[in-house]
Amino acid sequence: MPASTSWLKRLVLGRPFRSDTLGDTLLPKWLALPIFASDPLSSVAYATQEILLILSIGGLAYLTLAPWVGLAVAVLLTVVVISYRQVVRAYPSGGGSYEVASRNLGRHAGLVVAGALMVDYIMTVAVSVASGVDNIISAVPQLNDQRILLDLGFIVVLMAMNLRGIRESGRTFAAPTYLFIATVVLMLVVGFTRAATGHTPVAESAGYAIRPEQAGLTGLALVFLLLRSFSSGCTALTGVEAISNGVPAFRKPKALNAARTMTAMGVIAVVMFGGITALSLIARVHIAENTCDLAGFRGDCTSDPQRTVISQIGAAVFGGDHAVLFYVLQASTALILILAANTAFNGFPLLASILAQDRYLPRQLHTRGDRLAFSNGIIALSVVAGILVFAFDGSTTRLIQLYILGVFTSFTLCQAGMVRHWNRVLADTAGTRERRAARRSRLINALGAILTAIVLVVVLVTKFTHGAYLVVIAIPVLYILMRAIHRHYTHVREELLPDEESELLPSRVHAIVLVSTLHKPSQRAIAFARATRPDTLTAITVDVDDADTRALRRQWEGRAMKVPLKVIESPYREITRPVVQYVKNLRRASPRDVVCVYIPEYVVGRWWENILHNQSSLRLKGRLLFEPGVMVTSVPWQLHSTARRDLHRVRPLPGDLRRGVTTQRRS
């Protein structure tokens, strides 16, 4: 890495960690909760809003159905949390839904789950950041025009924090998460106390009427509206599986600590979601997908944003939008929504690492960076999420339509896989107590599989035309891509298996030194080639300028060089093609021989000097590397500008940290 960028990397990421300090980065439960559960905890900030937005399509009358929709979501959340506790205990290695589906339903189901989870994690970043910025704009409406810039800026900050390592990012994110939980619980206590004592909080939108887009819905139309509202509210379940993917990051006993953390997450999420839903109805919050459908809206409905549900409740409970606690609520909500993306920043790289280890994704995703984080996965997630946010103008409502289809695809296949897992356990278990426990676990996972499968169908039907079709396309594309990558790695491994012929020595070695002029770099290349004692050694030059070629001949003869010089004609002034053709002719004449091409190259100390040198050699090497039986050797010549490099400062080489190599001075 150039010295000019090394200091910046150290400033952003910090000093590198040794591989043998990986155990020091394991997480206690109190720190694992904000890292792996910030997504489901934060989703309560917008899950209720999504329910009300859909019900308001039919008008104010249908908001009375919100409690039943919220109750259904809360029950489903409870069942899924209990189901994933079984996953954590049965598969503590950290594969989560992918490992469960792969082992019990087969490789194809596992890849479908992997594709669904990757889509889920990408959407988690996009939706969480967009929703967090929405809450910032609710407090400071003047920032509405900078929405996309804020979104992208927060994604970059999250990427940088996670590149610093899981434990360090966890400490940073713990305070906002616990502040959000405390503030919401305080809001619920104060709100319900005021309602019980006759001082019911009233939202600023309570006086707004809603112009229904679909009035007088009955029968199947009403059922469809309820199902669509329920599917939108199921965003409260996003990220529930992240703990099952991150079990290896917990302190020992890993499975027990992960299960307890999941229980805490479930209890907190259900309480906050139920409380916010109830308070939104008590305070009579009115919100519509199209702001201009709100009759009585204060401001320009074509440009001014609506305040989020949680911000309206906070203002009503804490005494207006100038109260200190209101700004604390908005700040903590915005922070946790943005930091909720941290769930994906921990889940996606871990999943990508497992897939890369199984040869379904590029191997680079399995490598840990300087801070023992899966840096390549973190960067890939950030780039794709940033593209999505930009493409959808940072709109939470538009992005959320793509969100939960992938979530429930992985939920359903995972729970179905767990049912098969318990069937195998029962077949191999003789003890009465163990069999009773296995049957109970199977019943839990079977109930989870049935409920999540129903929700999956509902989400697919109700959201397909609203953007979910993009996920229906994305998951098969990822599946095909992973199969293609695996097929490539399999073919490469089979092709590289050692055999008897690979141990045979070549008949002869023909050495070729490329020469453009007779100077120190070419002299070094010739000397090095002679030191290897090849069977034949020839210096070649390409005649692109007659005067230069004649001058080189005179120099060669004048110095009585011990290596013959061969001139290759090039009527079209090319260099690469004539050299490659010459090498091919040598190989064609003796297929069992090896040709070794020595190329003198300049080593420069400044990045811009690379633009001025070595371009022809790069093109030539790129062509020769594809020729069988041809070896290419670069012979470096260090220019004076390299003297400015600090050779006493040794930077980690690729793979050093992974192998535990210390950065002592190399002689």
N, C-alpha and C positions, 0 to 999 in steps of 0.2 A: 504494500500500500504506500502511495506517495506520502512523504513527510507532511505535505501541506494539508492532507486530509486525515492523517493519523491523529493529530491532536483534537480535531473536531469529533472523531469517532470516540475517543476516550472521554471527551467532555459530555457527549450525549449518553454513552453507554456505561462509562465507568471502566475501571480496570478489569481485565479478564479474570475468570475464575478457573482454578485447576479442576480437572476431572474428578479428583479424589475428594473434592469438597461438595459433591452433589448431594450427599446426605444432609449437609447443613442447610439446604434450601427446602427441605420437607416442611410441611405446613401443620401447625396445630389447628384444632377445630375452629377456634375463634377467628383465625386468619383465613382459613379455607372457606368459611361462609361468604364473606364479601367477594372472594375471588371466583368461586364456582356458582354462587347462588344469586349474584347481583342481577342477573337477567330475569328469573322468575319473580324476584322480589320487586324489581323495578316495573315489571309489566303491569302491576296493579295500578300504576299511575295512568295507564291508557286503556286497559282492558274494559273498565266500566264505560269509558267514553266511547269505545267502539260499539258496545251494546246499544247505548243511547242513540248514537248516530244512525244505526240501522233502523231501530224502532221508530225514530222520528220521521222516517220516510212516510209512515202512515198517519202522522199527526200526533198531537199531544196525548190523545186517548190511549195510544198503544204503549206509552211509557209506563203504564200501570203493570205491564207484563214483565218489566225489567227485573223485579225480585225473583220471579220464577226462572228466568234465564240465568241470572246470577247464581241462584241456588244450584242449578244444573252444572254450571261451570265449576263451582266450589266442590261439588260431589266428585266430578270427574278429576279435578286436581288432586283430591285426597286419594282416590283410587290409584292414580298414576304414581304418586309419591310412594305409596305403600308397595306398589308393584316394583318400582325401581329399587327399593330397599332389598328386595329379593335378588335383583341383578347384582347389586354391590356385593352381597354376601356370597353369591354363587360364582361370580367372575371378578375377583379382586385385581386382576392383572391390568385393568384399565381400558380394555377394548370396548366396554359398554355395549350398546345396541349392535354395533358392527360385529363384535366377537360372538355375541349370543346368536345372532342370525347366521353367521358363517358356520359355527359349530353345529347348530341344530337344524337349520333349514337349508344349508348348502352354500356354496361359494357365490352363486348367482344372487340369492337373497341378501347375502352379506354385502355385495357390491351395490345393490339397490339401496340398502340402508346407508351405506357409506356416502353414496351420491346425495341421498336425502339429507343426511346430517351436514354435509358440506354446504348445501344450499341453505340449510337452516342457520348455520353459523355465519355465513355471509350476510344473510338477511338480518340476523341479530345485530350485527354492527351497523348496517344501514338504517334499520328502523329505530334502534336505541338512540343513535346519535341524532337522527332527524327529530325524534320525539323530544329529546332533551333540548334541542335548539328551539322547538316549539314553545317549551315552558320558559326559556329565556326570553323569547319574543313576547310571551304573555306578560312578563314583568316589564320588559323594555320594548314596546312596539316599534320604536324607531329603528330597530335592527332588522326589521322584516326584509328590507332590500338586500341585506347581506347574508341571507339564509344559507345559500350554497357554500359561500366562502367560510362561514362558521362551521358548517358540517365537515368540510374537507380539512379545516384546521384542527378540529377535535380528533379526527381519524389519525392525522399525523402525530398528534400528541400521544394518543393511545398507543400507536405503533412504537414510538420512541420509549415510552414507559415500559412496555412489555419486552422490548429488546434488552432492557436493563436486567431482566430476570424475574421469575415468577414471585419470589419471596419479596423482593423490593417493591414490585408493582402492587403486591397485596397489601403491604403496609401503607402505601400511598392511598389505596382505594378503600381501606377499612373504615377510616373516619367518616367519609361521606355516606357510606352505606349505613353505618350505625346511627348517624345523625338523621338520615331519612327515616329509618324505622322509628326512632324516638319521636321525631316531629309528627309523623303520621299518627302514631299511637296517641300522642298528646292531642292532636286535632280530633281524633275519634272520641276520646274521653270528654273533651270540652264540648264537642258538638252534641253528643248524646246527653250530656248533663244539661246543657241549655235547652234541648228539646224536652227533657223530662221535667224541667222546672218552669216550662211555659214561655221560654225565651228562644223559640225555634229560630235557628239561623235561616236567612233567606238569601238565595243566590242573586247576583246582579241580573241574571237572565230570567228570573222567575216571572217577570211581567211580559216576556216576549211570547208571542204566538208563533206557531209553526205552520207554514203553508204546506200541506201534505203533497208529496209527489204522487202518491197512490192513495186516494181516499176510499173509505168504505170497504176495506179488505175483509173478506170472509172466506171460509172454507179452505181450499188448498192454497190460495194466495196468502192467507193469514199464516198458515202452517209454514209456508216457504219463508215468509218474513221472520218468523220466530227462529227457524233453523238458520237463516242467514245471520241473525243477531247472535245466536248461540255460537256459531262458527267464528264470528268476529271476537266474541268474548273469550274464546279458547286461546287467544294470544297470551292469556295469563299462564298457560302451561309451557310456554317456550322456555327452553333452557333447563327444564327439570332433569334431563338426562345428563347434563354436564358433569355432575358429581360422579356418576357411574363411569364416565370416560377418564376422570382424573384421580381415581383411587391411588395410583402409584405416587401421587404428589403428597399424600397424607403421611403423617407420622404413624409409627406402629402403635397399636394394631390397626393397620390401614383400613380393612373392611369395616371394623366396628366403628372407628372414628368417622368414616365416610357415611355409614348408615345413620349415625346420630346427627351428623350435620344435615343430612337430607331430611330427617324428621323435623329438626328445628326450622329448616327452610319451609317445609310444607305448612307447619303450624302458623308461622309468621305470615306467609303469603295468603293463606285462607282467611285469617283474621283481618288483615289489611284490605283484601279485596272485598270481603263481605261488608266491612265497615264503610268503605268508600262508596259502594253501591247503595247501601242504605241511606247514607248521608246525602247522596246526590238526589235521592227521591224526597227526603225530608226537606232539603233546601230548595227543591223544585228547580233543579238545573235543567235548562233547555238549550240544546245544541243541535245543529243541523249540518249535514254534509256540505250543503251550499249555503253560505252565509246570507245570501239574499232571500232565503226562505224563512228567515227569522223576522217576523213582523214586529217592528219597534226597535230593531237593532240600532244602537247608537254609533254612528260613524258611517263611513262609506263601505257598503257591503262588498263592493267589487275589489277593494284593495286592503281594507283593514281586517286583521285576523280576529277570529273568535278566541276568547280565553279558553284554556283547557278546563276540563271538568274539575280536576283536582285544584287548580288555581281558584276557580269560582267557589268551591267549598271552603278552601283556606281563607279567602277574603271574607266569606260569610261568617265563619266560625271565629276568626281572630279579630274581627272588628274592622274590616275594610282593607283596601289594597295599599294603605299607608302604614299598616301595623308592622312592627318589627318581625313578629312571628310569621307573618305572611311572606315576607322576603326570605326568611330562614327556610320556610317550606319550599318556596320556589327555587331557591338556590340548591337545597339538598335534593329536590326532585330532579332538577336539571342535571346535577352532578351524577346522581345514581343512574339516570337514564343514559347518560353518556358513558359512564363507567360500566354500565350493564354490558356494553360491548366487550368488556374484559372477560366475560364468560366465554365468548366466542374466541377471544385472543388466547385463551388457555385451552379450550376444547379443540379448536380447528388444528392447531399445530400438533397436538398430541395424536389426534386421529390421523392426520396426514403422515406423521412419523410411523405409525403402525402400518398404514397402507404402503408406505415406501419400503418398510422392512419386509412386507409381503410381496414386494415387487409390483404393486399396482399403481404407484406414483413414482416420480423421479427420485432416485436415491438421495439427492441433495436435501430433500425434505426430512430425512432421518438424521441429519447431522446437527449437532448442537453448536451454537455459536460461542462467542467469547464469554458470554454470561450464563452459559449452560442452558439457554433457552433455544427453542427450535426457530432460529431467526428467519430462515427462508420461508417457513410456513406463515410466520407473522407478517412478513412483507407481502407475500402473495395475497393473504386475506385482506390486508389494507388496500392494496391496489384495486382488487375486484370490487370491494365495498365502496370505495371512492368513485369508481366508474358508475356503479348503480345509483348512488346518491346524485351524481351529476346528471345522469340520464333521466331521472324521475324528479328533477328539480327540488330535491329534498322534501318531498311531500310524504308525510307519515301515512296518510290515508291511502295514497297510491301504492306505496311500498308494502304496506301491511297486507295487501291482497295477495302478495307473493309469499307470505311468511309461513303460515302454519300448515300448508299442505305437506311440505317436507317433514315437519315435526311429527305429524301423525302417521306418516308413512313409516318412519323409523319406530315410533311407539308401537304400532300394530305388529310389525314384523318381529320386534324385540319380544313383546309379550307372547306372541305365538311360539317363538323359539323357546322361551322359558317354560311353556307348557310341555313341550317335547322334552326339555331338559329334566323336568320333574318326573315325567313318565319313565325315563331311563333310570333315574334315581330310585324310583319305586320298584323297578324290576330288579335292581341290585341290592335292595335293602331288606333285611330280615327282621330287624327290631321293631316292636310295636310302636314305641315312642317315636322313633325316627320316621316310620311310615306315616304316622299321624301328622307330624310336622311337614313332611313332604306333600301330603294331600292338602293340607291347609295352604301351603305356598302355591301349589298348582291351582287351587280354587281362586286365589287372589290374582294370579297372573292370567287365568282364563277370563275372569271378569274384566281385567284390564284390557285384554285382547279384544273382547267383544265390544266394550264401550269405545275404545279408540278406533276400531274398525268402522263402527257406526259413524263416529265423528268424521273419519276420513272420507267416507262416502258423502256425508253432508257438506263438508268443506269443498270437495271436488265439484259437487253439483251447484252449490250456491255461489262459489267464487270463480268458477271456470272462466266465465266471460268477463270477469272483472280483473283479470290479470293472472289468475292461477294457471292458465294454459301455458304460460312461460315456464313455470316450474315443471309442468308435465313434459315439456320439451327438454328442459335442462337436465333432469335426472337421467333419462335414457342416454343423453349425449355424454354425461359424465361416466355412465356405466360402460358405454362403448369405448370411451377414451381409456378408462382403466383396464379394460380387457386388452386393448391394443398395446398398452404399455407393458402389461404382464406377458403378453405373447412375445414382444420384442426381447424382454429380459430372458425369457425361457429359451428363445432361439439363440441368443448370444451365449448363454451358459452352455448349451449343447454344442455350439460351434467351437467353443474354446476348451472343451474337454481335452486333456493331454492324450496323446497317442504315441506309438512307436516312431512314426515318421518325424514328429516334432523334435525328437532327440537326435536326429541325424544332422551331422555337420554339413554345411554347404560345400559344393565341389571347389569353388574358388570365390574369392572376394575381390571385386573390382572397385577401386577407390577413384572417385572423381572430385576434383577441387574446382569450384567455380571461381573464375578470376575475371575481374573487369579492368584492373590495373595492378601493377606490381608495387605494392606498398606493405606496410607492416602487418595489417590484418591478413592479407593473402599469404604472406610469408609464414605467419603463425599457423594458418590452416594447412599449408603444405607440410610444415614440420610435424604437426599433429598427425596428419594422414600417414606420413612416412613412419612415425613411431608405432602405428598399429600394424605395420608390416603386411600390407595387403598383397595379393598375388599380382595385381597390376595397379599402377597409379598414373593417372592422367590429369593434367590441368586443362580445362576447357574454357574458352571465351566465345561469346556470341558477337559476330561481326555486324554491329548496327551502325558503325561509323568507320569508314576505311582508314582515315587518318589516325584515329585512336588505336585501331587494330595494328596498323603498321608500327606505330610507336611502341606498343606493347611487345611486338615481336623483337624489335631492336633491343629493348630493355632485357628481354628474356635471354636473347643470345649474348648480350654484353655481360650479363652476370653469370653466364654459363650455368643456368639452372639445371639441376640433376633430374628434373621431372619434365617429360615432354609436354609441349603446349599444343593443343588441337584447337583450330579455329572452326567454329560452326557457322555456316553461312545463314543469313536471315534477310532475304530480299525485302520483306515487309517490316523490318526493324522490330520484330518481336523478340523477346528474350525467353519467356516461359515455354512457348510451344516447341521451339527447336531443341531446348534442353530436354524436355520430356520425351520428345521423339528419339533423341539420341540414346537416352536411358532405356527406352522401350526396345530399341534395336539390340542393345547389349543383352537384355533379358531374353529377347526372342532367339538370339543366337545360342545362348546357353541357359535354358530355363532353370537348371539346378544351381546356377551361380547366384550370388548376392551382389547387388550394387549399392555401395555406400557413397552418398553425395555429401561433401563437406561444404558448408556455406559460411563464409566470413560475415559476421554481423557486428554492428556498432552497438555498444552499451552506453546509453546517455544518462545524464543525471537530472535532466529537466523534462517534464512531461511533453512540452511543445517540441522538443528536439526529435521525439519519435516520429512526428509528422514529416520531418525532413530526411529521415534515413529509413533503410530497411524495407521499403515498400515492395521492391522487386523480389526480395528474398521471401517475404511473407506470401506473395502470390505463388511463387515457385514452390515453396514448402506445401502450400495448400493443395497443389496439383500432385506433387510427388508422393504425398502420404497415401493417396488412393492407389498407387501402383504396387502390386504384389512383388515381394522379393526386393524391395528398395528401402534402404535405411537413410534417414536424413539426419545429419549431425550439424548443429550450429556451433561455430567456433567464435566465441565472443572476443571483441577488442574494446577495452574500456577507455572511453575518451576522458579528457581532463575534467570535464564537468561532473564526472562521477565521484571526484575526490571530495565534493561537498557533502556526500552522503555520510551519515553517522553510522559507521560499521560497528561501533561499540554498543550501539543500542539494538538489541536483538528483538525483533517482533515475532510473535507466534506464527509459525508456518501452518498452512492448511492441514488439519488433522492433529496438530500438536496437543491442543487442549483435550481432544477426545482420547488421545493415547496417554495423557498425563505427562508429556514431555515438558520439562522445566525450561524456562527461557534464560538459561545461563549463556554467557558469552561463548560463541562458537569460534574455535580457532581455525 
